[in-house]
Amino acid sequence: MQKTERPDLPKILTPLPGPRARAIVERDSAVISPSYTRSYPFVIERGEGALVTDVDGNRFLDLNAGIAVAATGHSHPRVVEAVKRQAEQFLHMSGTDFYYENMVTLAERLAELAPGAAAKRVFFGNSGTEAIEAALKLARYHSGRDKFVAFLGGFHGRTMGSLSLTGSKSVQRQGFAPLMGGVTHIPYAYCYRCAYGQQPETCATECVKVLEEQLFKTILPAQEVAAVFVEPVQGEGGYVVPPRKFFDELRAVCDRHGILLAADEVQCGMGRTGRMFASGHFGLEPDIVTIAKGIASGLPLSATVARAEVMQWKPGAHASTFGGNPVSVAASLATLELLEQELVDNAARVGARMKERMQEWPARFACVGDVRGLGLMLAFELVRDQGTKERAPELRDRIVEAAFRRGLLVLGAGQNSIRLSPPLVLTADQAEFAVETLEETLAECMREAADGHG
């Protein structure tokens, strides 16, 4: 198959990076904050669907979707048209002080779609971390309590409140103390080894028992805990999928002690897992849901959705000048329509095909320790030894770079995983190309290792 000659597949014309990309990267290094993380020198010029083209004319298959943001693909024509129509009417009016209809319409849709049958209310912000900050404030306001529980490996944002919940990488917290107090972190669902099939349900139950049988009896009074924050599928932690029993137990603990349960669906929501919300895979009905990333196909928007009886704060208690801006709302309404009509189902169908083939990798490639995920939220781990599951982060980084050279954009997650979070418009042929390219890359890296070059 001539992969590079098809318009729906990658085509590399220059050494990477090409001359224009190299010049832009050099300019970037002089003026852009060095805190940004860049895995390889890709400089986008345009995108369409699951394909992106760089400034030198090289075409790539994007399995990142702008970090799980471009749910409907790059510049979907229906989203673009919705943005144009709204921009011609008005760009801004601030929904915190005035009214406009499309903001109400979107809130109605999200209240209807969010997990759980109870009536809901919606607060709009601009980003995932703002949705988490709103949820933190709301939980304290509603409960009168000041403490929180979060999970090791979890990522909830980088502003000071959300960063206090984040337990993903130490570099994200280093140098910013003191953070918001009152946050206790516990293991997420199961230990590292149980991720490979060693009694995950038993271990998941034990992780939740830590709350009642240890923390609540020693250092964390249950009556002071406002909320537990959890990702239904952990994102930056490595796309970890817990057993349903974990959420059953967690919901029961929260109910026994009057603690709110907040589901962070920023990365795993909006159809990514083959359901509109990942909570649906587990029968989870949270009290608060935070949404961002894929909600508006690339425009800045987030939503904090809570049971109506929880979101009962007074006017002025919380607000956002740009949150729910009419252009982003228009993009979101078009996005939701596309998700419901076709893209959630496509994510489930294409993702299942990819995962089925990827699950053969541990038997074929000694460096692959585990394959996991739901829908088009997939990951595989790189290990030095399949017996001990010793992590191989350097190998992971080499594979990410090698895939880029072959026209495939992927990124790492966790300590040693590669995540696949493509636009939900990914076709079966594009998925096949992605899997084949990763297989070629894995084989190449294994050969290099065997020759003493890795």
Protein Blocks (a to p, Z undefined) as FASTA:
>chain_A
ZZklpfkbccdfbdcddfklmmmmmmmmmmgcfkbccfbdcddfbdehjbccdfkopacd
dfklnoollmnoghifklmmmmmmmmmmombeojmlmccfklmmmmmmmmmmpgcjbdcd
ddddfbfklmmmmmmmmmmmmnopabdcddehiacbjbfklmmmpckbfklmgopaccde
hiacddehiafklmnopakllmmmmmmmmmmmmmmmmmmcfklpfbdcddfbacklnopa
cdfklmmmmmmmmmmnopacdddfklmgghlnopablklmnopacfbdcdehjlnoopac
ddddddfklmmccehkaccfkgopaklmmmmmmmmmmmmmmmmmmmmmmmmmmmmmmmmm
mmmmmkbmbdcdehjbdcddddfblklopacfklmmmmmmmmmmnopacddehjlbccdd
ddfkbcfklmmmmmmmmmmmmmmmmmmmmnopZZ
